[in-house]
Amino acid sequence: MKKNRKERIKLNGRLKSSLRKNSPEITYSNIMSSGYIQTNEKYTPKLLIIQIILNSIILAIALYFEILIFIVIFAINYIITWVYSLFSVLKNKFKRKNNKLLWITLILFVPFSAFVYPDFKRIQVVKE
């Protein structure tokens, strides 16, 4: 008896998925090539690493040489990053609605989360 390909086949009491066209095995490559899952960018902390390095250098110079201007530069850098992150969270539309509330809370109550936000923005904000 020949099986009709369009016929739905049950495996272990469940309908056969279209991901498993010819075999019942689910593999990573089958899932990724199926089109059911959108592959998004992975988080890479490029801007965070640059901010950490630059701010560390500025603070080291400020503390070693006791120069006030470097502490002011550090403070201005932090304030600009914080304001940018806060307004960006308020302005943009996120893929998951709960993320907006999470980022607002983090930026307001965890001071250095503003440095992390620009990297996460690329993978969490809906691109228009």
C-alpha positions in Angstrom: 0.0 0.0 0.0 1.5 3.4 -1.1 1.3 6.3 1.3 -0.1 9.5 0.1 2.4 12.4 0.8 -0.4 14.9 1.6 -1.9 12.5 4.1 -1.3 13.6 7.7 0.7 10.9 9.5 0.6 10.5 13.3 3.8 9.8 15.2 3.5 8.9 18.8 -0.1 10.2 18.8 0.8 13.6 17.3 0.5 14.9 13.8 3.6 14.8 11.8 5.1 18.3 11.6 5.9 19.9 8.3 9.4 20.4 9.7 9.9 16.6 9.3 9.1 16.2 5.6 10.7 12.8 5.0 11.9 11.7 8.4 10.6 12.0 11.9 13.8 13.4 13.2 14.0 17.0 14.3 17.4 18.5 13.7 18.8 22.0 14.3 19.4 22.5 10.5 15.8 21.4 9.7 14.3 23.9 12.1 16.5 26.8 11.0 15.9 26.2 7.3 12.2 25.7 7.7 11.3 29.4 7.9 9.2 28.9 11.1 11.8 30.5 13.3 13.3 33.9 12.5 17.0 34.0 13.2 17.8 37.2 15.0 21.1 38.8 15.8 22.9 37.5 18.8 23.9 39.9 21.6 27.4 41.1 21.1 28.6 43.7 23.6 30.6 45.9 21.3 29.5 49.3 22.6 29.6 48.1 26.2 33.2 47.0 25.9 34.2 50.3 24.3 32.4 52.3 27.1 34.1 50.2 29.8 37.6 50.7 28.3 37.2 54.4 27.7 35.6 55.1 31.1 38.3 53.0 32.9 41.0 55.0 31.2 39.4 58.3 32.1 38.8 57.4 35.7 42.4 56.0 36.0 43.8 59.2 34.7 41.5 61.3 37.0 42.4 59.3 40.1 46.2 59.0 39.4 46.8 62.6 38.4 43.9 64.1 40.5 42.7 66.1 37.6 39.1 67.2 38.0 38.4 67.6 34.3 38.5 63.8 33.7 35.9 63.2 36.4 33.7 65.8 34.7 34.3 64.1 31.3 33.3 60.8 32.9 30.2 62.3 34.4 29.2 64.0 31.1 29.7 60.7 29.3 27.5 58.9 31.8 24.7 61.5 31.7 24.6 61.5 27.9 24.5 57.7 27.7 21.8 57.6 30.4 19.6 60.3 28.7 20.0 58.6 25.3 19.1 55.2 26.7 16.0 56.5 28.6 14.6 58.4 25.6 15.4 55.6 23.3 13.4 53.2 25.5 10.5 55.6 25.7 10.5 56.3 21.9 11.0 52.8 20.4 8.6 49.9 20.0 9.9 46.6 21.4 9.3 43.1 20.1 8.0 42.1 23.5 5.9 44.7 25.4 7.3 43.6 28.8 10.9 44.6 27.7 10.0 48.3 27.6 8.9 48.3 31.2 12.0 46.2 32.2 14.4 48.6 30.5 12.7 51.7 32.0 13.0 50.2 35.5 16.6 49.1 34.9 17.7 52.5 33.6 16.0 54.4 36.4 17.1 52.2 39.3 20.3 50.4 38.2 22.6 53.2 37.1 25.0 51.4 34.8 22.4 49.5 32.9 22.3 52.6 30.6 25.6 51.4 29.2 24.2 48.0 28.4 21.1 49.1 26.6 22.5 50.4 23.3 23.9 46.9 22.6 20.6 45.2 23.4 18.6 47.7 21.5 19.7 46.1 18.2 18.0 42.8 19.0 15.0 43.9 21.0 13.6 47.0 19.2 11.2 46.5 16.2 12.9 47.9 13.1 10.7 50.2 11.1 
